[in-house]
Amino acid sequence: MQPVDWRALGVPEAVLGKVQALGPAGEQWLRDLPERLQALARAWDLTLGPVLPGGSAAYVVAATTADGADVVLKVHLPGYDDLGTEIRVLQIAGGRGYVRLLRWDLTQGAMLQERLGPRLSTLGFSTARQMEIICATLEQAWVRAPGMETFPSGADKARWLHAFIGELWQALDRPCSERVIEHALELCDRRAAGFDPARAVLVHGDAHSANTLAPYRVPAPARSGYKLIDPDGLFAERAYDLAILMRDWNQELLAGDPLRLGRERAALLSRLTGEDEELIWQWGCIERVSTGLLLLHTGMAPDGRDYLRVAEAWLVE
């Protein structure tokens, strides 16, 4: 059996790394990819264009429909169990705050979406401006809709994070202080107990600047019209989405007083959205610890240590 020429397919390095980690299943997916792409192009009457960068869980290629519309075809790697959830979120959103879903095929692990512009993270905006844009986009995306209670709840997420943090901290031989972990676990318990279905909405779950895209063919830097991609989909309080912004941009926090700057960030996010500052802070502390541990676990030690350094500083209150 001849090896797959992944260079001819233009498979990005990040995708290839995950393909190789999947072993035989990944190799078979790569072998089947050309035929799968052609089958989808025929079924959906597409002309395929260049491979697009970004992301690591799917092969993403530009395409044009029969009527000349620019679109994006995404073919996910095997074992991506959240594809059905992502499709449901995008169906509910109907293009409001999220990329518009045009077609999908679960058996092929494929989605056809509207074409969007560059990622917010690449546009050179200040951190404050990026947070403003993401918050404005989230305001569009947060909805209460029939069926949203079937998504994992904020309480479910808090309980999952409680187990994840405690177990991974032990598995990594306790890479940060016990006080940091105890604080994070206490906050998980608070957020699980504080879940209120009456105040919950459908949240994205990972709304960072690389998952926020500018409108297509609008001269950069666009001031509005951004949309979110790759939703996790949770039925939770809005503050959970804002926690993602609390955990990012470590170097700015470490360049000054991390506690003061972190509190100022929570206050800014509260002003931008009207959400409770303390809930933003609590979810932010949880996400910071869980992400730091995850990065250590996946071999990104310098970044993981930065997350946990800030978490230590946030304890001094």
Protein Blocks (a to p, Z undefined) as FASTA:
>chain_A
ZZddfklnopafklmmmmmmnmmmlmmmmmmmmmmmmmmmmmnopacddddeedjkbccd
ddddfkopacddddddehiaklmmmmmmmmmnnopopacdfbdcfknopacdddddddfk
lnopafklmmmmmmmmmmmmpccdehklmpccfklmmmmmmmmmmmmmmmnopaacfklm
mmmmmmmmmmmmmpcfklgccdfhlacfklpccdehiacddfehiacehiebiaddfklm
mmmmmmgokllmmmmcfklmmmmmmmmmmmmnopafklmmmmmmmmmmmmmmmmmmnopa
mlmmmmmmmmmmmmmZZ
